[in-house]
Amino acid sequence: MTVPSVTLTPASLPPQTASPPIRKRSNWLPLFMTLPATLAMIGIMYPFVIAVYYSFTNIRIISPTYHFVGFRNYARMFVNSNFWEAMGNTLLFASMALVCELTLGFLIALLLNRPVKGVGLMRAMLLLPLMLPPVIAGMMWKTMLATYSGPVNYIFGLGNFAWFSNVWSARLAVVFIEVWSSTAFVALVLLSGLQSLPKEPFEAAQVDGAHFGFVLRRLMLPMLQPFILVVLLFRVVDVIKLFDIIFATTLGGPMNVTTTIPILVYKEVFIYYNLGSAIAKVLMLWVINYVISFWLAGRWRKSTTVMA
């Protein structure tokens, strides 16, 4: 039996109805959520770009006119002995302050990590220096270190020792005030790191009879490396641009031995009115700060990856 073949022609096909067009809904929520970040980026980048442009001009804050001078501000800066002296003071203060803050902060964190009586009160008292603005801390210690009426000279029997008139005592006084103001932050971060460390490796080392030096060198410091790098990242950014304590105590003296780049920039703007030259110095300090911060951030990412 053969089945007859049927050929379908366009006329014999059933009519097809056209499907309605699909309307895509516009999702504005992602763009709306990124709007604050975009505005913040514009608010940051616009003044930065303007500052970079002004560094290539001879703009002065007392004159409405200025001209493009190219790299003249940078060329004069690199041959200026005052700039290199201020840069040396900046790096010297930063190095001394960081070493002291890390050492003292780690020792205080070890002390506060012990379950002793009154440790809660000591942790609360540790916050007191952080509550004072650096300018107020500088003025307070300037009064305490005063030559004739300061209680420090009276308590330690130093007579009429002039702390802020001697070259090295002025430097040490500035570093001491900075360390006093910021060590609490270092101690709190390292204390949180110590309390987050696992107990098992330390208990195993104690069972094996390992001494404290071995535990510190082989266990504690390597495991604390991410927290130490976080502390360094924040403190390097802050201490390199140290201004307020020096402004409240010495204003760069005596004989410019405490003049840092921020103090030099302040004098350049508000005494000599050279805004373009001052911005060039600020940008050089920004480059140094950015390079160090970028390197520390990279080390921190590697340390967290190893710890994970």
JOQUIHU-V82762 format. One record per backbone hydrogen bond with DSSP energy under -0.5 kcal/mol. NH is the residue of the N-H (numbers start at 1). CO is the residue of the C=O. E is the energy in kcal/mol with one decimal. If there is no record, write none. Layout:
nh:NH co:CO e:E
nh:NH co:CO e:E
//
This chain:
nh:4 co:2 e:-0.6
nh:7 co:5 e:-0.5
nh:8 co:6 e:-0.5
nh:9 co:7 e:-0.6
nh:12 co:9 e:-1.2
nh:13 co:9 e:-1.0
nh:23 co:21 e:-0.6
nh:24 co:22 e:-0.6
nh:28 co:26 e:-0.9
nh:32 co:28 e:-2.4
nh:33 co:29 e:-2.5
nh:34 co:30 e:-1.6
nh:35 co:31 e:-0.5
nh:35 co:32 e:-0.7
nh:38 co:34 e:-2.3
nh:39 co:35 e:-2.7
nh:40 co:36 e:-2.5
nh:41 co:37 e:-2.4
nh:42 co:38 e:-2.3
nh:43 co:39 e:-2.6
nh:44 co:40 e:-1.5
nh:45 co:41 e:-3.0
nh:46 co:42 e:-2.4
nh:47 co:43 e:-0.5
nh:48 co:44 e:-1.3
nh:49 co:45 e:-2.9
nh:50 co:46 e:-2.2
nh:51 co:47 e:-2.5
nh:52 co:48 e:-2.4
nh:53 co:49 e:-2.2
nh:54 co:50 e:-2.5
nh:55 co:51 e:-1.7
nh:56 co:53 e:-1.6
nh:57 co:54 e:-1.8
nh:58 co:67 e:-1.7
nh:61 co:273 e:-1.2
nh:63 co:60 e:-1.4
nh:69 co:56 e:-2.9
nh:70 co:56 e:-1.1
nh:72 co:69 e:-1.0
nh:75 co:71 e:-2.6
nh:76 co:72 e:-2.5
nh:77 co:73 e:-1.7
nh:78 co:74 e:-2.1
nh:79 co:75 e:-0.9
nh:80 co:77 e:-1.2
nh:81 co:79 e:-0.6
nh:84 co:80 e:-1.4
nh:85 co:81 e:-2.2
nh:86 co:82 e:-2.3
nh:87 co:83 e:-2.5
nh:88 co:84 e:-2.4
nh:89 co:85 e:-2.3
nh:90 co:86 e:-2.4
nh:91 co:87 e:-2.4
nh:92 co:88 e:-2.3
nh:93 co:89 e:-2.8
nh:94 co:90 e:-2.2
nh:95 co:91 e:-2.4
nh:96 co:92 e:-2.6
nh:97 co:93 e:-2.5
nh:98 co:94 e:-2.4
nh:99 co:95 e:-2.2
nh:100 co:96 e:-2.1
nh:101 co:97 e:-2.8
nh:102 co:98 e:-2.5
nh:103 co:99 e:-2.2
nh:104 co:100 e:-2.7
nh:105 co:101 e:-2.5
nh:106 co:102 e:-2.1
nh:107 co:103 e:-2.1
nh:108 co:104 e:-2.6
nh:109 co:105 e:-2.2
nh:110 co:106 e:-2.3
nh:111 co:107 e:-2.0
nh:112 co:108 e:-2.7
nh:113 co:109 e:-1.1
nh:114 co:111 e:-1.1
nh:116 co:114 e:-2.2
nh:119 co:116 e:-1.4
nh:122 co:118 e:-1.8
nh:123 co:119 e:-2.1
nh:124 co:120 e:-1.8
nh:125 co:121 e:-2.4
nh:126 co:122 e:-1.4
nh:127 co:124 e:-1.2
nh:128 co:125 e:-1.4
nh:131 co:127 e:-1.0
nh:131 co:128 e:-1.0
nh:132 co:128 e:-0.6
nh:132 co:129 e:-0.8
nh:137 co:133 e:-2.5
nh:138 co:134 e:-2.6
nh:139 co:135 e:-2.4
nh:140 co:136 e:-2.6
nh:141 co:137 e:-2.4
nh:142 co:138 e:-1.9
nh:143 co:139 e:-1.8
nh:144 co:140 e:-1.9
nh:145 co:141 e:-2.0
nh:146 co:143 e:-1.1
nh:150 co:146 e:-0.9
nh:152 co:144 e:-1.9
nh:154 co:150 e:-1.2
nh:155 co:151 e:-2.8
nh:156 co:152 e:-2.2
nh:158 co:153 e:-2.3
nh:159 co:153 e:-0.7
nh:163 co:145 e:-0.7
nh:163 co:161 e:-1.0
nh:165 co:162 e:-0.9
nh:166 co:162 e:-0.8
nh:170 co:166 e:-1.8
nh:171 co:167 e:-1.4
nh:172 co:168 e:-2.7
nh:173 co:169 e:-2.3
nh:174 co:170 e:-2.1
nh:175 co:171 e:-2.4
nh:176 co:172 e:-2.7
nh:177 co:173 e:-2.3
nh:178 co:174 e:-2.1
nh:179 co:175 e:-2.7
nh:180 co:176 e:-2.7
nh:181 co:177 e:-1.8
nh:182 co:178 e:-1.7
nh:183 co:179 e:-2.1
nh:185 co:182 e:-0.5
nh:186 co:182 e:-1.4
nh:187 co:183 e:-2.7
nh:188 co:184 e:-2.3
nh:189 co:185 e:-2.1
nh:190 co:186 e:-2.5
nh:191 co:187 e:-2.3
nh:192 co:188 e:-2.1
nh:193 co:189 e:-1.7
nh:194 co:190 e:-2.5
nh:195 co:191 e:-2.2
nh:196 co:192 e:-0.8
nh:196 co:193 e:-0.5
nh:197 co:193 e:-0.6
nh:197 co:194 e:-0.9
nh:203 co:199 e:-2.3
nh:204 co:200 e:-2.5
nh:205 co:201 e:-2.1
nh:206 co:202 e:-2.1
nh:207 co:203 e:-2.2
nh:208 co:204 e:-2.0
nh:209 co:206 e:-0.8
nh:210 co:205 e:-2.7
nh:215 co:211 e:-2.1
nh:216 co:212 e:-2.8
nh:217 co:213 e:-2.3
nh:218 co:214 e:-2.9
nh:219 co:215 e:-1.7
nh:220 co:215 e:-2.8
nh:221 co:216 e:-2.3
nh:223 co:219 e:-1.9
nh:224 co:220 e:-1.7
nh:225 co:222 e:-0.8
nh:228 co:224 e:-2.4
nh:229 co:225 e:-2.5
nh:230 co:226 e:-1.8
nh:231 co:227 e:-2.2
nh:232 co:228 e:-2.6
nh:233 co:229 e:-2.5
nh:234 co:230 e:-2.2
nh:235 co:231 e:-2.8
nh:236 co:232 e:-2.8
nh:237 co:233 e:-1.4
nh:238 co:234 e:-1.5
nh:239 co:235 e:-3.2
nh:240 co:236 e:-1.9
nh:241 co:237 e:-0.6
nh:242 co:239 e:-1.4
nh:247 co:243 e:-2.8
nh:248 co:244 e:-1.9
nh:249 co:245 e:-1.0
nh:250 co:246 e:-1.2
nh:251 co:246 e:-3.4
nh:253 co:250 e:-1.6
nh:257 co:254 e:-1.6
nh:258 co:252 e:-1.4
nh:259 co:252 e:-0.7
nh:259 co:256 e:-0.9
nh:260 co:258 e:-0.7
nh:261 co:86 e:-0.5
nh:264 co:260 e:-2.7
nh:265 co:261 e:-2.6
nh:266 co:262 e:-2.2
nh:267 co:263 e:-2.2
nh:268 co:264 e:-2.2
nh:269 co:265 e:-2.0
nh:270 co:266 e:-2.7
nh:271 co:267 e:-1.7
nh:272 co:267 e:-1.7
nh:274 co:268 e:-2.4
nh:275 co:59 e:-0.6
nh:275 co:273 e:-1.3
nh:276 co:59 e:-2.0
nh:278 co:274 e:-1.8
nh:279 co:275 e:-2.4
nh:280 co:276 e:-1.7
nh:281 co:277 e:-1.5
nh:282 co:278 e:-2.1
nh:283 co:279 e:-2.5
nh:284 co:280 e:-1.7
nh:285 co:281 e:-2.0
nh:286 co:282 e:-2.3
nh:287 co:283 e:-2.2
nh:288 co:284 e:-1.9
nh:289 co:285 e:-2.4
nh:290 co:286 e:-2.8
nh:291 co:287 e:-2.4
nh:292 co:288 e:-2.2
nh:293 co:289 e:-2.4
nh:294 co:290 e:-2.8
nh:295 co:291 e:-2.1
nh:296 co:292 e:-2.4
nh:297 co:293 e:-2.6
nh:298 co:294 e:-1.9
nh:299 co:295 e:-2.2
nh:300 co:296 e:-2.3
nh:301 co:297 e:-2.1
nh:302 co:298 e:-2.0
nh:303 co:299 e:-2.3
nh:304 co:300 e:-2.4
nh:305 co:301 e:-1.9
nh:306 co:302 e:-2.2
nh:307 co:303 e:-2.3
nh:308 co:304 e:-1.8
//
